[in-house]
Amino acid sequence: MMWKQKLSTDTKDFWVDYQVERLANCTPLEFCKKAYSRYHPVILTGLIDHWPALNKWNEDYFHELLDDKPISVNLTPDGRADSVQSVDYEGVRGDYFVYPAEVQMTMKEFFHLFHLKDEIVPYLSQQNDNLRREFHELLVDMDLDLPLAELFESKEPEAVNLWIGDE
């Protein structure tokens, strides 16, 4: 009978509710108890409310700060990349993993192309720590000393990325 109670307790510990819990300004201990150690998804809120970026970052601010800066931009015909798509390649239709074209342009050129809503969909989606590599001017508007990072043996995240795109 003892093993049934243990199984019941273990099952309850790993049960994921259909509703994802919100944790406001949680401590590392609270995050460990409610999410990390139980493999439960959570929505974290309040941890970056003090960042100036939340009030300052908009297109006008980016133009003011970064207009002539060369940046890496991804281009696709439909906004879908880094995904499997059914395409014709050398006359053969098949499912292929496709990547976006990556080009260099200025922030000003990016926003111009972005607003055209033409046959090309431009977006920033680099996953290589692009905020620190290409947009280091924006770091003054953030505090990367994240309280939950200590759980992962670091005070700062491994990579910080800026993504800009539409729906």
N, C-alpha and C positions, 0 to 999 in steps of 0.2 A: 504493500500500500504506500510505502514511503516514496517509491519511485514515481508514482502517479502525482503526488503532491509536488515533487521536484519538477516533473515535466510541466505541470500546470503553471508553476511559478516561472519557469524558464520561458514558456510560451507567452505569458503576460509581459515579461520583460522585453521580449522582442516584437511584440505586437505594435504595428504602426497604425495609428488612427487614420481615418480618411481625412480628417481635418488637421492641417499642419499648424502646430503651435507657434505663436509669436512670442519671442523673448525680447523684452525691452531692456536695454542697457544691462545686459546680463554679465555676470562675472565669469571668469574662466571656469570656476568650480560649477556654477549653474549650467554652463554650456556642456561641460563633461557629463553631468548627471542626466540632463534632459535630452541630449542629442548625440554627442560624440561617442560615448561609451555604449549607447543603445542603438546606434546606427539609425537614429530617427532624424528625418528632415525637420528643420525649423526655419522660421523667418526671423532674422535678426534685425531689430530696429533700434534706433537711438544711438548707435555706436559712432556715427560720424556727423551727428547733428551740429557739432561745433565747427565743422570745416567751412571756411569761407567759400570753397568751391561751390557749395550748394546754392549760394546766392549770387556768385559772380560769373559762373560759367554759362555762357550763352554764345550765340554766334557773333554778336558784336564784340564781346570780350576777346574771343579767339581771333577776330579780324585785327583788333587793336594790338594784340600781343604777338600774333604768329603769321600775319598776312603773307609775308614774303619768304617764310621758312619752307624749305623743301621737306616734304613728308612722303611716307610710303602709303599709297592708296591702292585698294583692291578694286578691280573692275570686272563686272560680269554682265551678260545680257539680261539676266532676270533676277539678280540678287542672291542666287543660290550658288554656293561654292563649298568646297570642303565637304562634298556630299556625293552620293552615288546618283547619277542621272542617266537616263536612257538617251543616247545620242548616236548620230551617225559619225563613224570615224573611218575614213578611207573606204567609204561605200558599204561598211558593215554596221548594222544597227546592233547596239549592245549596251549593257550597263557598265558605265565607267565611273571611277572616282575622279571628279573634276576639281581643279584648283582655279582660283581667280587669277586674272592677269594682275601682276603687281607692278605699278609704275611710280615714278617720282614726279611730284608736282608740288606747287605751293599750296598753302592753306587757302589762299584766295581762289586759285584755280579749282581746288576741290569743291568749295562751296558754290562756285559758279556752275560747275558740272552737276552738283547735287541738286540744285534748284531747277535745272533744265527739264528733269523728268523725261529724258530722251531715251534712246535705245540702249544706253549704257547706264548701269547702276553702279555708282561709286560709293564706297564705304571704307571707313577705317575699322579694321578688325584684327590687326596684328596681335599675336599672342606671344610676343617675345620680349616682354617688359618694355613695350614701346613708350609708355608714359615717361619713364626715366631716361630712355635712350633718345627719343625724338622730341618729347614735349616737356623737358626738364624745367622749362619756365613756369609750368603750371604747378610744380611741386610745392611752391610757397603757399598754395591755397589748400593744402592737405596736411594731415598729420599721420604719417605712415607708421608711427609707433602704436600699433594696434594692440589692445589689451588681450585679445584672444590669441595673438600670434605666439605668445609664450608657450602655448600648448604644443606647438609644432617646432619647438627648440629655436625660435627666432623671434626677435622683436619686430621685424619688418617682414612683409610678404615677399615671397620669392620673386614674383613677377607682378607688375602693376600695369594694366593695359587700359588705354582709352579707346573706346569703340564709339563711332558715330555713324549712324545709318538711319534709314527710314523704316516704315512698317515692313 
